[in-house]
């Protein structure tokens, strides 16, 4: 259980609704309570649901930062599912799609078929224990600890693949918010938190990508000095909070 908490760093720091935040909190508390009471099989189910939530948030970021690619990717679904995905107002809308199929969206960030195959094994493992088949697959702390470690490695792999999406999201924010006179909020920390972090469901790991983002490709932008200034404000505020 020592490593399991790390999954929280891959989940949003801020949620669109209180209900979403309560749901993630519920899953984490379900994991910890079942683990502490040696109900490891149920703990694994909660951890799997946290993992799938992470995937849904990644796909949400793809949807909003690569809309044309996302729109093409939904063509293979039924008209009803396609409509639901395109009109989704919450990342959890993606839960309506078969879990194995939802991983196919990760091809939009460069995950090849072999990686997709590894991710879908998570669903198979969940299916093995989610039915009344008379088997207890996770009956020791070591067993679930190994599984959470393996899962965290896959999560980090997906996170790294999503790096270009997060960098694009961050640079778009810098370009669209370079002028304080046009901000929705009077304070820079509020503007960053609400328009960048909250709106895009950014996680701690996403923020780390933003902190290390190279913005020199924006030098040709006529507002580059203001963009660079906002970037420095972000670094100062969030790097200091990390330290």
N, C-alpha and C positions, 0 to 999 in steps of 0.2 A: 504493500500500500504506500510505501515511501515515495514512489514515483508517480502514482496515480493522480495526485493533485495537479501535476503539470498540464493536464488536459484543460484546466481552467485558463491557462495562458493562451490557448488557441480559440477560446470562446469570447464573444463580444464583451467589451467593458461596459457597454451601454446598450440598452434594448429599446425598441420602438414602443413597446407597451409594457406595463407592469406585469401583465399576464405572462408574457414571454420570459421575463426575468424570473418570475416565480416558478415557472416550469423548469428552467435550468437549475435553479436552487433546489427544487424538489428532487430532480434526478440525482444531483450530487449528494444530497442528504440520504437518499435511498441507497446509493452506492455505499457510503460510509457506514450507515447503520447496519445494513446487511453484512458488510464485511466484518464489522466489529462483533456481530452476533454469529459469525461463522456460517452465514447463509450465502456462501460464495456464488452459488448459481444465480441467485437473484441479484447479487452485487454485479455480476457480469452483465446481466440484462440491462441494468441501469447504466453501466459504463458504455455498453453498446449504443444505447439511446443518446448518450452524450456525444459519442463519436459520430452518429448519424446527424445530430444537430450541427456539429462542426461542418460536416459535408454540406448540409443545406445552406449554411451561412456562406460557405465558399461559392456555391452555385449562385446564390443571390448576388454576390459581388461580381461574378461573371455576367449575370443577366444585366446588371446596371452599368457595367463598364465595357462590355463587348456585346451590346444589344443585337447587332446584325448577325453575329455568329450564333448567339443564343437563339434567335428567331429561326435560323436555319436548322438548328439542332432539334427543335421540337416537331419538325415535319413528320417524323416517323411515328408519332403518337396519334391516338384517336383524336377526332375533332374536339370532343369534350375535354380531354386531358390537355390538348394543345391550348385550348382557350383558357383553361385554368392556369396553366403555366405562364402564359403571356400576360394574363391579367392579375397575377399573384400580387398580393399586398403584404405578404409575410413570407419569410423563408420557410416556415413550417408548412406552407402550401405544398411544397415539394414532397412531403410525406405521403401525398396521395398517389405518387408514382411508385411502382415496385422498386424496392430498395436496390436490387441488383441492377435494374435499368438506370437508376438515377446516377450511378457512377459513370455512365457513358458520357455525361456532360463534362467530366473531367478531361476528356479528350480535347476539349477546347483550350485547355491550358497545357497541352503537350503530354499528357499521360498516355502512354501507348497501351496496346492490348494486354501485354504481360503485366503491367502495373494494375490495369483495371481488373484483371483476373485475380491478383493478390487482394485487392480491396473487396471484391465480391465474396471472397472466402470468409470475410467478417460476417456477412449475412448468413452464409451456410452454417457457421459456428453458432450464430444466434438461433437459427431454425432448429438446430440439433437439440437445443435445451428448452425451446419455447413450447414444446408439445409434451403431453403426458405420455411419455414413452417408457417410464419406469427407470430411467437412467439418471444418475447424478454425476455429471461430468466434472464439476468443480467442487471437490470435497476437501480441498486443502488450500491453505493460504499460498503456498508455493505455486500451485497450479494457476490460480488467478493472477498472481503477481507476474508470472511469466507471460500470461496472455495480455495483461495491461501494458507490459513493457513492449511486446511485439506490436500492439495496436498503436502505441505512442510513436513508434518508429515510422509506421505507415502515415500517421497524422502529420508528422514532421515532413515526410516526403511530399505529401500533398501540399503542405504549407509552402515548401520551397518552390513547387511548380506554380503556385499562385503568385509568386513574387512580381512578375510583370504586370499582373492585374492590379495589385496593390500600388505599385509604383505609378501606374497610369492614373489610378484613382487619386493618388496624392498630388500628382502634378496638375491634374485637372482642377483640383481644389485650389492650388496655389495660383493658377492662372485666372480662375473665376473670382478669387477673393483678394486680389492684390490691392484693391482700393478700399480702405476703411470706411470711406463715405458711403459705400454701397452695402456694407455689412448689415445683417439682420440684428446683430447684437453690438452693443457699444464697446465691449471689452474683447480683446483678442482671445483670451482663454475661453470665453463663452462661445465665440465664433468657431474656434477650432473644435471644441468639444461637441457642439451641436451639429455643425454642418459637415465636419469631417468624420469624427469618431462615431457619434451617435447615428447619423444618417446612413453611414456605410457599414454599420455593425463591425467596426474594427476591433480586433483583439489586441492583446499585449504583443503578440508575435507580429501582427500587422504593423503596429506602431514602431516596432524595432526596424522593420523594413523601411518605413517612412523616414526614420531618423538617419538611416544610412543611404538614403536615396541620393543619387548623383543628379543634380539638376542643371548641369552645364549645357545639356542639350536645349535648354530654354534661353540661352544667352542671346539668341537672335530676336527674342520677343522684346518689343519696345518697352514693355513694363518690367523688364528683368530685374532692375534694381529693387522695385517694390516686391516682386516675387521672391527674390533672394532675402529681402528683409523679413517677409512673413515666414520663410523657411527657417531663418535664424531664431525667430520668436518661438516657433514650434520646437526646435531643438533645445533651446534654453529651458522651456517649460517642461517638456517631457523627458529630456535627458536628466535634468535635475531631479525629477520625480522618481526616475529609475534609481538614481544614486542614493 
